[in-house]
Amino acid sequence: MTKRLSPVEFLLVASLSLLALAFSTRHSLARELVQFQDRYYPGTIVIRTSQRSLYFVTAPGEAIRYQIAVGKAGRQWRGVKYVEELAVEPAWSPPAEVKRAQPYLPDVIPSGSPRNPMGARVIGLGPGGEYAIHGTNMPNSVGTAASFGCFRMHNPDVIDLYARVRMGTPVVVLP
């Protein structure tokens, strides 16, 4: 025989279930203001691939931390690049390396297509233009090593970051 819950018990169980659901999603903790002791100028983006975190330095000792996806093993890199492209929901043409690994991909995936892996925004990095910080159509990949070297973010997070950066913003990629 099943025990019926009282209205108070039912509300308590329902509230705890909703709370557990909120904390179980990766995106619920994807962006937060944190103390940041590295000495970079405000406006700098610092990526720590081992932490799968991107930091946008807002003030001395403070940054916004975003959860990201990083390159797969053998596709991670380090160094300094600069923002040289800012695009809203761009079409995507797979780079030659991606096309070789996935020859079934079309030459162009149009803007707004659910198959477009660039998501809501692209922050292109240069020189060279082969890497970017961008949204994703695969939000479960955020927090993992999943890309060919780009940095994926949840779409609401890349929209937030996009509004903060300017052309020429330095991007420091660390292990």
C-alpha positions as CSV (number, residue, x, y, z in Angstrom):
1,M,0.0,0.0,0.0
2,T,1.3,3.4,-1.0
3,K,1.4,6.2,1.6
4,R,-0.3,9.4,0.5
5,L,1.7,12.6,1.1
6,S,0.1,15.5,3.0
7,P,0.0,18.8,1.1
8,V,3.0,20.1,3.1
9,E,5.0,16.9,2.4
10,F,4.1,17.1,-1.3
11,L,5.2,20.7,-1.6
12,L,8.5,19.9,0.3
13,V,9.2,17.0,-2.0
14,A,8.4,19.0,-5.1
15,S,10.5,21.9,-4.0
16,L,13.5,19.7,-3.3
17,S,13.1,17.9,-6.7
18,L,13.1,21.3,-8.5
19,L,16.2,22.4,-6.5
20,A,18.0,19.2,-7.4
21,L,17.1,19.6,-11.0
22,A,18.4,23.2,-11.0
23,F,21.8,22.1,-9.6
24,S,22.1,19.1,-11.8
25,T,22.3,21.0,-15.1
26,R,25.7,22.1,-16.1
27,H,24.6,25.5,-17.3
28,S,23.2,26.5,-13.9
29,L,26.8,27.1,-12.8
30,A,28.3,28.1,-16.1
31,R,29.1,31.8,-15.4
32,E,30.1,33.4,-12.1
33,L,32.1,36.3,-10.8
34,V,35.2,35.1,-9.1
35,Q,38.4,36.3,-7.5
36,F,41.2,36.1,-10.0
37,Q,44.8,36.6,-8.8
38,D,46.6,36.3,-12.2
39,R,47.9,39.8,-13.2
40,Y,46.2,40.6,-16.5
41,Y,44.7,43.9,-17.5
42,P,40.9,44.2,-17.3
43,G,39.4,43.3,-20.6
44,T,41.8,40.4,-21.2
45,I,40.4,36.8,-21.8
46,V,42.4,34.1,-20.0
47,I,41.6,30.4,-20.9
48,R,42.8,27.6,-18.7
49,T,42.3,24.5,-20.7
50,S,43.0,22.1,-17.8
51,Q,40.2,23.8,-15.9
52,R,37.9,24.0,-18.9
53,S,37.4,27.6,-17.9
54,L,37.5,31.0,-19.6
55,Y,38.1,34.1,-17.5
56,F,37.1,37.6,-18.6
57,V,39.1,39.9,-16.4
58,T,36.8,42.7,-15.1
59,A,39.0,44.5,-12.6
60,P,42.3,43.8,-10.8
61,G,41.7,40.6,-8.8
62,E,38.3,39.9,-10.3
63,A,37.0,38.0,-13.4
64,I,33.9,36.4,-14.8
65,R,34.5,32.7,-15.1
66,Y,32.7,30.7,-17.8
67,Q,32.6,27.0,-18.3
68,I,33.9,26.0,-21.8
69,A,34.6,23.0,-24.0
70,V,38.2,22.8,-25.1
71,G,40.1,20.9,-27.8
72,K,40.3,17.1,-27.8
73,A,43.5,15.4,-26.9
74,G,46.2,16.4,-29.4
75,R,44.2,19.4,-30.5
76,Q,44.7,21.7,-27.6
77,W,47.1,24.6,-28.0
78,R,48.5,27.5,-25.9
79,G,49.7,31.0,-26.7
80,V,48.3,34.5,-27.2
81,K,45.9,35.5,-29.9
82,Y,43.7,38.5,-30.4
83,V,40.0,39.0,-31.2
84,E,39.9,39.7,-35.0
85,E,36.3,38.7,-35.8
86,L,33.0,39.3,-34.1
87,A,29.9,37.7,-35.7
88,V,26.3,37.1,-34.8
89,E,24.9,33.7,-35.8
90,P,27.3,33.2,-38.8
91,A,27.2,30.6,-41.5
92,W,29.9,28.0,-41.0
93,S,32.3,26.5,-43.5
94,P,34.2,23.6,-42.0
95,P,38.0,24.2,-42.1
96,A,40.0,21.7,-44.2
97,E,41.1,19.7,-41.1
98,V,37.5,19.3,-40.0
99,K,36.4,18.4,-43.5
100,R,39.1,15.7,-43.8
101,A,38.0,14.2,-40.5
102,Q,34.3,14.5,-41.3
103,P,34.0,14.4,-45.1
104,Y,30.2,14.1,-45.0
105,L,29.8,17.7,-43.8
106,P,28.4,20.2,-46.3
107,D,30.7,23.0,-47.5
108,V,28.5,25.5,-45.8
109,I,26.0,25.3,-42.9
110,P,23.8,28.3,-43.0
111,S,23.2,30.8,-40.2
112,G,20.4,29.8,-37.9
113,S,20.5,26.1,-38.9
114,P,20.2,23.7,-35.9
115,R,23.2,21.8,-37.5
116,N,25.4,24.9,-37.3
117,P,28.1,24.3,-34.6
118,M,28.9,28.0,-34.2
119,G,25.9,28.8,-32.1
120,A,24.7,32.3,-31.3
121,R,28.0,34.2,-31.6
122,V,31.6,33.8,-32.8
123,I,34.6,35.5,-31.4
124,G,37.3,34.8,-34.0
125,L,40.9,34.6,-32.9
126,G,44.0,35.6,-34.9
127,P,46.3,35.9,-36.4
128,G,45.4,33.0,-38.7
129,G,41.7,32.8,-38.0
130,E,41.6,29.0,-37.5
131,Y,40.4,29.1,-33.9
132,A,37.4,30.8,-32.2
133,I,35.4,31.2,-29.1
134,H,31.8,30.4,-30.0
135,G,28.5,29.1,-28.9
136,T,27.4,25.6,-29.6
137,N,24.5,23.4,-30.8
138,M,25.8,20.7,-28.5
139,P,25.5,22.2,-25.0
140,N,26.4,18.9,-23.3
141,S,29.9,19.2,-24.7
142,V,30.6,22.3,-22.6
143,G,32.9,21.2,-19.7
144,T,34.6,18.5,-21.9
145,A,37.4,18.1,-24.4
146,A,35.4,18.0,-27.5
147,S,36.6,20.3,-30.3
148,F,39.2,20.7,-33.0
149,G,40.8,23.5,-30.9
150,C,38.1,26.0,-30.6
151,F,36.4,27.0,-27.3
152,R,32.7,26.2,-27.0
153,M,30.4,28.0,-24.7
154,H,26.7,27.8,-23.8
155,N,24.9,30.2,-26.1
156,P,23.7,32.6,-23.3
157,D,27.3,32.8,-22.0
158,V,28.9,33.5,-25.4
159,I,26.2,36.2,-25.9
160,D,27.3,37.7,-22.6
161,L,31.0,37.5,-23.4
162,Y,30.5,38.8,-26.9
163,A,28.9,42.0,-25.5
164,R,32.1,42.6,-23.3
165,V,34.9,42.1,-25.9
166,R,36.2,44.4,-28.6
167,M,38.4,43.9,-31.7
168,G,41.9,43.4,-30.5
169,T,41.1,42.0,-27.1
170,P,44.0,39.7,-26.0
171,V,43.2,36.1,-25.5
172,V,45.8,34.2,-23.4
173,V,45.5,30.4,-23.6
174,L,47.2,28.4,-20.8
175,P,47.4,24.7,-20.1
